[in-house]
Amino acid sequence: MQVQVARIGKPHGIRGEVTVQVLTDAPEDRFVPGTEFIVEPSSSGPLTLEGARWNKDILLLSFAEVPDRTRAEQLRGVKLYLESEDLEDDDEGWYEHELVGLAVRVDGRDVGTVAALQTMPVQDLLVLDTPTGEVLVPFVEEIVPEVDVEGGFIVLVPPPGLLELNRDTGDAGAPGGEPERGPGSEA
């Protein structure tokens, strides 16, 4: 199975380097010269990594197939993938494809399913599909203490109100579906 590890951004300089949005927790292991990336759209690759360097907090990559800025500009938005068999096992993490579709359990009852994983700079977020709508949940041990991929579920210990954040409030309030009006509000 293929795992997305980056998305190419804008060119950097005139020698074909590109900025990338890093979508892996281990860039030093994934962006090693000689690595061949599967790309989407497939017409843009494959791409063989020639070099990787950090410019402040932005990762810059150069590829054997990209000699100049013109070719680098054509790669804007291209997604970089690696085969998951090529990646070493990580006992402390999960890939999105392992999490999507898992049941979400709170106090032993199912409350939805995992729809996606958003990789963010500070912490990852689980996107949950619930009967009340989509909910974003910080993917931290305090809130998600158990992930059982083989069992097909995750255990969620949500702080008060987390799962209610996206409820439709249009029919809340006064009977008959009309929202309550406070003193001085116009009808």
PALOSE-459662 format. One record per residue (C-alpha): residue number from 0; residue in one letter; x, y, z. Coordinates in nm, 2 decimals, padded with zeros to 4 digits. Layout:
BEGIN
(NUM; "a"; (X; Y; Z))
...
This chain:
BEGIN
(0; "m"; (00.00; 00.00; 00.00))
(1; "q"; (00.12; 00.35; -00.08))
(2; "v"; (00.15; 00.61; 00.20))
(3; "q"; (00.17; 00.98; 00.12))
(4; "v"; (00.48; 01.15; 00.28))
(5; "a"; (00.47; 01.50; 00.12))
(6; "r"; (00.31; 01.74; -00.11))
(7; "i"; (00.52; 01.96; -00.34))
(8; "g"; (00.48; 02.34; -00.30))
(9; "k"; (00.64; 02.62; -00.49))
(10; "p"; (00.99; 02.62; -00.65))
(11; "h"; (01.28; 02.75; -00.45))
(12; "g"; (01.56; 02.92; -00.65))
(13; "i"; (01.65; 02.85; -01.01))
(14; "r"; (01.81; 02.50; -00.98))
(15; "g"; (01.50; 02.30; -00.95))
(16; "e"; (01.45; 02.28; -00.57))
(17; "v"; (01.10; 02.27; -00.44))
(18; "t"; (00.94; 02.33; -00.10))
(19; "v"; (00.73; 02.05; 00.04))
(20; "q"; (00.46; 02.01; 00.30))
(21; "v"; (00.59; 01.72; 00.51))
(22; "l"; (00.33; 01.46; 00.60))
(23; "t"; (00.55; 01.22; 00.80))
(24; "d"; (00.68; 01.22; 01.15))
(25; "a"; (01.02; 01.09; 01.03))
(26; "p"; (01.14; 01.32; 00.75))
(27; "e"; (01.50; 01.23; 00.82))
(28; "d"; (01.42; 00.86; 00.74))
(29; "r"; (01.19; 00.92; 00.44))
(30; "f"; (01.38; 01.19; 00.25))
(31; "v"; (01.72; 01.01; 00.19))
(32; "p"; (01.91; 01.07; -00.14))
(33; "g"; (01.84; 00.79; -00.38))
(34; "t"; (01.48; 00.73; -00.26))
(35; "e"; (01.23; 00.69; -00.55))
(36; "f"; (00.89; 00.84; -00.49))
(37; "i"; (00.57; 00.73; -00.66))
(38; "v"; (00.38; 01.05; -00.75))
(39; "e"; (00.03; 01.16; -00.81))
(40; "p"; (-00.05; 01.25; -01.08))
(41; "s"; (00.15; 00.97; -01.23))
(42; "s"; (00.24; 01.17; -01.54))
(43; "s"; (00.48; 01.37; -01.32))
(44; "g"; (00.71; 01.09; -01.21))
(45; "p"; (00.84; 00.88; -01.06))
(46; "l"; (01.09; 01.12; -00.89))
(47; "t"; (01.43; 01.02; -00.75))
(48; "l"; (01.55; 01.23; -00.46))
(49; "e"; (01.89; 01.39; -00.51))
(50; "g"; (01.90; 01.61; -00.20))
(51; "a"; (01.71; 01.73; 00.10))
(52; "r"; (01.79; 02.03; 00.33))
(53; "w"; (01.61; 02.25; 00.57))
(54; "n"; (01.58; 02.62; 00.52))
(55; "k"; (01.46; 02.75; 00.86))
(56; "d"; (01.15; 02.52; 00.91))
(57; "i"; (01.08; 02.45; 00.54))
(58; "l"; (01.21; 02.13; 00.38))
(59; "l"; (01.36; 02.17; 00.03))
(60; "l"; (01.40; 01.88; -00.20))
(61; "s"; (01.58; 01.83; -00.53))
(62; "f"; (01.52; 01.55; -00.77))
(63; "a"; (01.73; 01.40; -01.05))
(64; "e"; (01.45; 01.46; -01.30))
(65; "v"; (01.41; 01.83; -01.22))
(66; "p"; (01.70; 02.04; -01.36))
(67; "d"; (01.55; 02.39; -01.33))
(68; "r"; (01.28; 02.62; -01.20))
(69; "t"; (01.06; 02.57; -01.50))
(70; "r"; (01.03; 02.19; -01.44))
(71; "a"; (01.00; 02.25; -01.06))
(72; "e"; (00.70; 02.49; -01.13))
(73; "q"; (00.52; 02.20; -01.31))
(74; "l"; (00.54; 01.99; -00.99))
(75; "r"; (00.34; 02.23; -00.77))
(76; "g"; (00.07; 02.03; -00.59))
(77; "v"; (00.22; 01.68; -00.68))
(78; "k"; (00.18; 01.43; -00.40))
(79; "l"; (00.48; 01.21; -00.30))
(80; "y"; (00.42; 00.85; -00.19))
(81; "l"; (00.63; 00.56; -00.07))
(82; "e"; (00.53; 00.19; -00.05))
(83; "s"; (00.44; 00.11; 00.31))
(84; "e"; (00.63; -00.22; 00.29))
(85; "d"; (00.94; 00.00; 00.23))
(86; "l"; (00.88; 00.19; 00.55))
(87; "e"; (01.01; 00.04; 00.87))
(88; "d"; (00.74; -00.05; 01.13))
(89; "d"; (00.66; 00.21; 01.38))
(90; "d"; (00.51; 00.07; 01.70))
(91; "e"; (00.43; 00.42; 01.83))
(92; "g"; (00.22; 00.54; 01.54))
(93; "w"; (-00.04; 00.46; 01.27))
(94; "y"; (-00.09; 00.55; 00.91))
(95; "e"; (-00.41; 00.71; 00.79))
(96; "h"; (-00.51; 00.40; 00.59))
(97; "e"; (-00.49; 00.19; 00.92))
(98; "l"; (-00.72; 00.43; 01.11))
(99; "v"; (-00.99; 00.51; 00.85))
(100; "g"; (-01.31; 00.31; 00.90))
(101; "l"; (-01.23; 00.22; 01.27))
(102; "a"; (-01.53; 00.24; 01.50))
(103; "v"; (-01.51; 00.51; 01.77))
(104; "r"; (-01.62; 00.39; 02.11))
(105; "v"; (-01.70; 00.60; 02.41))
(106; "d"; (-01.79; 00.42; 02.74))
(107; "g"; (-01.83; 00.09; 02.54))
(108; "r"; (-02.08; 00.23; 02.28))
(109; "d"; (-02.01; 00.32; 01.92))
(110; "v"; (-02.04; 00.69; 01.85))
(111; "g"; (-01.91; 00.70; 01.49))
(112; "t"; (-01.62; 00.61; 01.27))
(113; "v"; (-01.28; 00.75; 01.18))
(114; "a"; (-01.30; 00.93; 00.84))
(115; "a"; (-00.95; 01.07; 00.81))
(116; "l"; (-00.63; 01.17; 00.98))
(117; "q"; (-00.51; 01.53; 00.95))
(118; "t"; (-00.13; 01.57; 01.01))
(119; "m"; (-00.07; 01.90; 01.17))
(120; "p"; (00.26; 02.07; 01.28))
(121; "v"; (00.18; 02.05; 01.65))
(122; "q"; (-00.04; 01.74; 01.68))
(123; "d"; (-00.25; 01.52; 01.45))
(124; "l"; (-00.63; 01.54; 01.44))
(125; "l"; (-00.87; 01.25; 01.39))
(126; "v"; (-01.17; 01.34; 01.17))
(127; "l"; (-01.47; 01.15; 01.30))
(128; "d"; (-01.80; 01.09; 01.13))
(129; "t"; (-02.07; 01.09; 01.39))
(130; "p"; (-02.45; 01.10; 01.37))
(131; "t"; (-02.44; 01.47; 01.46))
(132; "g"; (-02.17; 01.56; 01.20))
(133; "e"; (-01.80; 01.57; 01.15))
(134; "v"; (-01.59; 01.62; 01.47))
(135; "l"; (-01.22; 01.69; 01.49))
(136; "v"; (-01.04; 01.52; 01.78))
(137; "p"; (-00.68; 01.58; 01.89))
(138; "f"; (-00.50; 01.25; 01.84))
(139; "v"; (-00.33; 01.25; 02.18))
(140; "e"; (-00.31; 00.96; 02.44))
(141; "e"; (-00.53; 01.14; 02.69))
(142; "i"; (-00.82; 01.16; 02.45))
(143; "v"; (-00.75; 00.85; 02.24))
(144; "p"; (-00.60; 00.60; 02.50))
(145; "e"; (-00.65; 00.29; 02.28))
(146; "v"; (-00.62; 00.21; 01.91))
(147; "d"; (-00.70; -00.15; 01.82))
(148; "v"; (-00.65; -00.18; 01.45))
(149; "e"; (-00.70; -00.56; 01.45))
(150; "g"; (-01.02; -00.52; 01.66))
(151; "g"; (-01.15; -00.25; 01.44))
(152; "f"; (-01.20; 00.03; 01.69))
(153; "i"; (-01.05; 00.32; 01.89))
(154; "v"; (-01.15; 00.42; 02.24))
(155; "l"; (-01.22; 00.78; 02.29))
(156; "v"; (-01.23; 00.97; 02.63))
(157; "p"; (-01.36; 01.30; 02.51))
(158; "p"; (-01.35; 01.61; 02.73))
(159; "p"; (-01.70; 01.75; 02.81))
(160; "g"; (-01.87; 01.90; 02.50))
(161; "l"; (-01.62; 01.77; 02.24))
(162; "l"; (-01.86; 01.55; 02.05))
(163; "e"; (-02.14; 01.81; 02.07))
(164; "l"; (-01.94; 02.08; 01.90))
(165; "n"; (-02.09; 02.03; 01.56))
(166; "r"; (-02.45; 01.96; 01.65))
(167; "d"; (-02.71; 02.15; 01.44))
(168; "t"; (-02.83; 02.43; 01.67))
(169; "g"; (-03.10; 02.56; 01.44))
(170; "d"; (-03.38; 02.38; 01.62))
(171; "a"; (-03.24; 02.43; 01.97))
(172; "g"; (-03.39; 02.67; 02.21))
(173; "a"; (-03.76; 02.75; 02.24))
(174; "p"; (-04.03; 02.49; 02.15))
(175; "g"; (-04.13; 02.49; 01.79))
(176; "g"; (-03.78; 02.53; 01.65))
(177; "e"; (-03.75; 02.90; 01.70))
(178; "p"; (-03.43; 03.02; 01.88))
(179; "e"; (-03.48; 03.19; 02.21))
(180; "r"; (-03.46; 03.56; 02.20))
(181; "g"; (-03.30; 03.75; 02.49))
(182; "p"; (-03.42; 04.08; 02.64))
(183; "g"; (-03.40; 04.37; 02.39))
(184; "s"; (-03.37; 04.15; 02.08))
(185; "e"; (-03.59; 04.22; 01.79))
(186; "a"; (-03.84; 03.97; 01.66))
